[in-house]
Amino acid sequence: MLQLQSTIEEQLILRAIKEECCWESLPKRLQASLNTKDEWHRSNVAIVGLLDA
């Protein structure tokens, strides 16, 4: 079975999305990789939309 490797940031993002974390509760390391609160919100909306489809 093929396993995809992911970075720590990707794993943190997926975990935060699953837990529906708000920007303020994200780890500083993750906030630094996302740039802005708006970017976090947009990525959440987009990914949740894909998961619901």
Buried (B, 14 or more C-beta within 10 A) or exposed (E): EEEEEEEEBEEBBEEBBEEEBEBEEBBEEBBEBBEEEEEBEEBBEEBEEEEEE
